[in-house]
């Protein structure tokens, strides 16, 4: 008894369908990867390069009806806009929220602003800054 081989002779019938499918999958994966990389680059550029204003809360001091917030804003020269601050009570309820506007040619604004609250606030949180 002899055993018959199930393999086809090398080079006689061209590429197998598995090799063609693997090549198509590699091409599709490369195209999708390039598209994903382009999207990530676009969003990174839009967020970082187009962001004219950034700010941070340096310190804050809470009293019964207000929170004094030391706010530092960095912006492009001539840019104007506003920053939104909020304060929360110990139980997490929002007790104050306000927008603080700024403008001018200075690229750095260092200011203490007063956020009025309906009850004693325990936090001062910068929600974001936006250009006009």
PLY file of the C-alpha trace (Angstrom):
ply
format ascii 1.0
element vertex 132
property float x
property float y
property float z
element edge 131
property int vertex1
property int vertex2
end_header
0.00 0.00 0.00
1.21 3.44 -0.84
0.14 6.70 0.68
-1.11 9.41 -1.59
0.14 12.92 -0.99
-2.52 15.60 -0.41
-0.19 18.49 -1.28
-0.19 20.00 -4.73
3.07 20.17 -6.66
5.02 23.40 -5.97
4.62 26.18 -8.55
2.17 24.28 -10.71
-1.14 25.95 -9.83
-0.12 29.49 -8.73
-0.77 31.04 -5.34
-3.20 29.41 -2.97
-6.37 31.23 -1.99
-5.04 31.59 1.56
-2.06 33.60 0.33
-4.32 35.88 -1.74
-6.61 36.42 1.26
-3.63 37.19 3.52
-2.37 39.79 1.03
-5.79 41.46 0.84
-6.03 41.53 4.63
-2.56 43.09 4.90
-3.51 45.80 2.39
-6.82 46.51 4.15
-5.08 46.66 7.52
-2.44 49.05 6.21
-5.08 51.37 4.73
-7.16 51.36 7.93
-4.04 51.96 10.02
-3.07 54.95 7.87
-6.58 56.41 8.16
-6.55 55.96 11.95
-3.12 57.59 12.20
-4.33 60.54 10.09
-7.40 60.99 12.34
-5.33 60.91 15.52
-2.93 63.46 14.00
-5.80 65.75 12.99
-7.41 65.68 16.43
-4.04 66.18 18.14
-3.28 69.20 15.94
-6.77 70.62 16.44
-6.59 70.25 20.24
-3.00 71.34 20.84
-2.12 73.78 18.06
-5.48 75.49 17.83
-5.92 75.89 21.59
-5.21 79.58 22.23
-6.07 79.57 25.93
-5.01 77.40 28.84
-5.47 78.01 32.55
-5.06 76.45 35.95
-6.26 77.01 39.49
-3.23 77.79 41.67
-4.99 78.00 45.07
-8.41 78.72 46.48
-9.84 79.84 49.81
-13.44 79.08 50.76
-15.71 81.06 53.07
-19.43 80.70 53.89
-20.72 82.51 50.79
-17.77 82.75 48.37
-14.61 81.08 47.14
-11.57 83.18 46.26
-9.71 81.50 43.40
-6.16 82.31 42.28
-6.41 81.70 38.53
-3.52 81.76 36.07
-4.42 82.10 32.37
-1.96 81.68 29.48
-3.12 82.84 26.06
-2.00 84.21 22.72
-1.35 87.95 22.63
-4.56 89.79 21.84
-6.80 86.77 22.46
-9.88 87.30 24.58
-12.23 84.79 26.13
-13.59 83.40 29.36
-12.94 80.65 31.89
-15.70 78.79 33.71
-15.20 77.96 37.40
-17.41 76.02 39.77
-17.48 75.12 43.42
-19.03 72.13 45.15
-20.06 71.51 48.72
-18.81 68.62 50.84
-21.69 66.40 49.65
-20.83 67.05 45.97
-23.67 69.47 45.17
-22.77 72.42 42.99
-22.99 75.62 45.05
-21.52 78.11 42.59
-20.61 78.53 38.92
-19.42 81.60 37.04
-17.63 82.70 33.87
-14.69 85.08 34.24
-13.81 87.14 31.15
-10.36 88.35 30.15
-8.79 90.24 27.25
-5.75 92.34 26.45
-2.35 92.01 24.90
-0.75 90.20 27.84
0.05 86.52 27.29
-0.21 85.64 30.99
-2.92 86.77 33.39
-2.51 86.03 37.10
-5.65 87.05 38.97
-7.63 86.30 42.12
-11.34 86.07 41.30
-14.27 85.68 43.70
-16.85 83.00 42.99
-20.11 83.60 44.91
-21.69 80.46 46.37
-25.09 79.54 47.78
-23.50 77.51 50.60
-19.96 76.85 51.80
-17.91 75.48 48.94
-15.13 72.99 49.50
-13.67 72.96 45.98
-12.73 75.31 43.17
-12.72 73.56 39.82
-11.77 74.96 36.43
-14.26 73.54 33.92
-12.57 75.05 30.86
-11.55 78.16 28.96
-12.81 79.30 25.59
-11.78 81.98 23.13
-14.36 84.52 21.95
0 1
1 2
2 3
3 4
4 5
5 6
6 7
7 8
8 9
9 10
10 11
11 12
12 13
13 14
14 15
15 16
16 17
17 18
18 19
19 20
20 21
21 22
22 23
23 24
24 25
25 26
26 27
27 28
28 29
29 30
30 31
31 32
32 33
33 34
34 35
35 36
36 37
37 38
38 39
39 40
40 41
41 42
42 43
43 44
44 45
45 46
46 47
47 48
48 49
49 50
50 51
51 52
52 53
53 54
54 55
55 56
56 57
57 58
58 59
59 60
60 61
61 62
62 63
63 64
64 65
65 66
66 67
67 68
68 69
69 70
70 71
71 72
72 73
73 74
74 75
75 76
76 77
77 78
78 79
79 80
80 81
81 82
82 83
83 84
84 85
85 86
86 87
87 88
88 89
89 90
90 91
91 92
92 93
93 94
94 95
95 96
96 97
97 98
98 99
99 100
100 101
101 102
102 103
103 104
104 105
105 106
106 107
107 108
108 109
109 110
110 111
111 112
112 113
113 114
114 115
115 116
116 117
117 118
118 119
119 120
120 121
121 122
122 123
123 124
124 125
125 126
126 127
127 128
128 129
129 130
130 131
